Amino acid sequence: MQKDIGSPTSTPRLRHRRRSNEIPQEINKSNGDHLLINDQNKYKSMWIRTLSSFWMLGSFVFALYMGHLYIWAMVVVIQIFMASELFNLLRRAHENKRLPGFRLLNWHFFFTAMLFVYGRIISQRLVNTVTSDNIFYRLVGGFVKYHMAICYFLYIAGFVWFILTLKKKMYKYQFGQYAWTHMILFVVFAQSAFTVANIFEGIFWFLLPASLIAVNDVAAYFFGFFFGKTPLIKLSPKKTWEGFIGASVATMISAFVLANIMGQFQWLTCPRKDLSTGWLDCNPGPLYKPEPYPLPEWLPHWVSDCMEICIFMMI
C-alpha cells in the first residue's frame, strides 16, 4: 500500500487528566440548576431539614442529660447501624443463599471486637460500680481478669467457624467477605474506642467536637442556601465555595465560644470513674480555666493599619 502524499500528517492526541474540582464545559451550565440558591423547592427542603434536626437534637440532648452511660449506648447503637450497612455493601444474595449462617459469623466477629475494645475501657469502672459482697462482683472480677483470654477464645472460635464453612468454587467470595469484615471492624472500632474513652474522661471531649460538626454542617447549608453560586465539587453538585468558606469561619468562631461555655459546667468536665448515672462534683482542671494571653504590642497597630487600608480601597 502506498501512502497518500496529499494527506495531512496526523498529530498525536494529548490526553488531559481532569482535576477533581474541574467541571466539564457541557454540564457547567446545568450544574447551576442544582445549587440551593436556584432550587425552586429549597424552602420546603429547609423546613424538612429543620424538623428532622430538632428531632435529632432532642434525642441528643436527652442522652447528654442522662449521662455518660447513655451516651455510650447511643454510640453503640450508631455503630450497629453502621456495621449493618457496611456488611450489606459487598454482600451478594445468590452467594448468601449457599452460605447459611455466614451473616451470623460477621456479627460474631463484630460483638467479639466490641467486647475486646469496650471491655478494656469500662472494666475498671465496672468493678467500681458493683459492691464487693455480691456474687456479681466475683463474676465481674473474673471477667476483668480473663478478659483477654475470653476475647482470644471467641476470635479463634469464629476463625474455626469460618474454616468449617468454606465451600468449593466460593473461596474467593468467602475470603473477600472475611477480609471485608475485618476492615469494617477496624474502621468502626478504631475511632469509636477513642470516642468512648473521651466520653468517660468528660462529656466535654465528646460534646465539643460533635457540636462543631453540627455547626459546620448547618452553616455550610445556610451560607450555600442564601449566597452559594460557585460549585465546589462534582461529587456533590449543591456544595458551593461560599458555603465552604462561611462554614469554616463559623466553625472557628464557634470553637472558642462553645469551649468557654461548656467548660463552666461540671457535668461536662468531670470524669466518670464508674458506670452510675448520679451527679458529678469535681474541681475543674486548669485546662478548663481561661487564661489571659497578652498580644504583641505591634499587633493592634498592624490590625488598625490594615483596616484603614481596606477602608481606603473601598472608598
TACOR-V318798 format. One line per field, one symbol per residue. psi: psi as a letter, one per 40 degrees, with the letter a starting at -180 (. if undefined). burial: I if it has 16 or more other C-alpha atoms within 10 Angstrom, else O. A space follows every 50 residues. Layout:
psi=???
burial=???
This chain:
psi=hihhdehihhiihhhhhhideihiddedddddeeiddehdfddddddddd ddddddddddddddddaddddddddddddddddddddedehhdddddegh eddddddddddddddddddddedddddediiefidddddddddddfdddd ddddddddddddddehiieeddddddddddddddddddddddddddddde ehddedddddddddddddddddddddehehididdgdehidddddddddd ddddddddddddeehddddhiheafieiiihihiiedehihhhhiidedd dddddddddddddd.
burial=OOOOOOOOOOOOOOOOOOOOOOIOOOOOOOIIOIIIIOOOOOOOOOOOOO OOOOOOOOOOOOIIOOIIIIIIOOOOOOIOOOIOOIIOOOOOOOOOOOOO OIOOIIIIIIOIIIIIIIIIIIIIIIIOOIOOOOOOIOOIIOOIOOIOOO IOOIIOOIOOOIOOOOOOOOOOIIOOIIOIIOOIIOOIIOOIOOIIIIII IIIIIIIIOOOIOOIIIIIIIIIIIOIIIIIIOOOOIIIIIIIIOIIIOI IOOIOOOOIOOIIOOIIIIIIIOIIOOOOOOOOOOOOIOOOOOOOOOOOO OOOOOOOOOOOOOOO
